Amino acid sequence: MELGNISQPTYGPGPEAPGSSTPGLVGMVHGFLQLVQPNALPIGAPVLRRLSFFFSQLLLYELGFLVCMAIGLLFIILVPLVGCCFCCCRC
């Protein structure tokens, strides 16, 4: 196995996506991920004085996932609560 130059690695293109029998589903998932997280990962060596800037960039990067998680938790809490109100109160 050839390791190449370890101190100066060269990066090629990433692995190819496997062929799929459900291209519609794959397109829908990629569309959702592009909608939730349109920006690239902020890469850089965080220095102590720039650590707060790095974390603010990281929060902006993860903002779409945080919003989706908040909506999911809201539904997990509200759906059983509304169902219980409909079953118990029968207004």
C-alpha positions as CSV (number, residue, x, y, z in Angstrom):
1,M,0.0,0.0,0.0
2,E,1.4,3.3,-1.1
3,L,1.2,6.0,1.6
4,G,2.6,8.9,-0.4
5,N,3.9,12.1,1.2
6,I,2.5,12.1,4.8
7,S,3.6,15.6,5.7
8,Q,2.0,17.2,2.5
9,P,-1.0,15.0,1.6
10,T,-2.9,15.5,-1.6
11,Y,-6.6,15.2,-1.6
12,G,-8.6,14.0,-4.6
13,P,-12.3,14.1,-5.2
14,G,-14.5,12.4,-2.6
15,P,-16.1,9.0,-3.0
16,E,-18.7,8.7,-5.7
17,A,-22.3,8.4,-4.6
18,P,-23.6,4.8,-5.2
19,G,-26.2,4.2,-7.8
20,S,-29.7,4.0,-6.4
21,S,-32.9,2.4,-7.5
22,T,-34.9,5.3,-5.9
23,P,-33.5,8.5,-7.5
24,G,-36.6,10.5,-6.4
25,L,-36.0,9.7,-2.8
26,V,-32.3,10.5,-3.1
27,G,-33.1,13.8,-4.7
28,M,-35.6,14.7,-2.0
29,V,-33.1,13.9,0.8
30,H,-30.4,15.9,-0.9
31,G,-32.8,18.8,-1.4
32,F,-33.8,18.7,2.3
33,L,-30.1,18.6,3.4
34,Q,-29.3,21.5,1.0
35,L,-32.2,23.5,2.5
36,V,-31.2,22.8,6.1
37,Q,-27.5,23.2,5.7
38,P,-26.6,25.3,2.7
39,N,-23.1,26.5,3.9
40,A,-19.9,24.6,4.0
41,L,-18.3,23.6,7.3
42,P,-16.1,26.5,8.6
43,I,-12.7,25.0,8.6
44,G,-9.8,26.7,10.3
45,A,-7.5,26.4,13.3
46,P,-9.3,28.2,16.2
47,V,-6.9,30.3,18.2
48,L,-7.9,31.3,21.7
49,R,-8.6,34.9,20.8
50,R,-10.7,33.8,17.8
51,L,-12.5,30.9,19.6
52,S,-15.7,32.9,20.1
53,F,-15.8,33.7,16.4
54,F,-15.3,30.1,15.5
55,F,-18.1,29.0,17.8
56,S,-20.4,31.7,16.3
57,Q,-19.6,30.4,12.8
58,L,-20.2,26.8,14.0
59,L,-23.6,27.8,15.4
60,L,-24.5,29.4,12.1
61,Y,-23.4,26.3,10.3
62,E,-25.6,24.1,12.5
63,L,-28.6,26.5,12.7
64,G,-30.8,24.6,10.3
65,F,-30.4,21.4,12.3
66,L,-31.1,23.2,15.5
67,V,-34.3,24.6,14.1
68,C,-35.4,21.2,12.9
69,M,-34.6,19.7,16.3
70,A,-36.6,22.4,18.0
71,I,-39.6,21.8,15.8
72,G,-39.3,18.1,16.3
73,L,-39.2,18.5,20.1
74,L,-42.2,20.8,19.9
75,F,-44.2,18.2,18.0
76,I,-43.1,15.5,20.4
77,I,-44.5,17.5,23.3
78,L,-47.6,19.1,21.7
79,V,-49.1,16.1,19.9
80,P,-49.6,13.9,23.0
81,L,-50.8,16.9,24.9
82,V,-53.4,17.9,22.3
83,G,-54.4,14.3,22.0
84,C,-54.9,14.0,25.7
85,C,-57.0,17.2,25.7
86,F,-59.2,15.9,22.9
87,C,-59.7,12.6,24.7
88,C,-60.3,13.9,28.2
89,C,-62.1,17.2,27.6
90,R,-64.3,16.2,24.6
91,C,-65.2,19.9,24.1
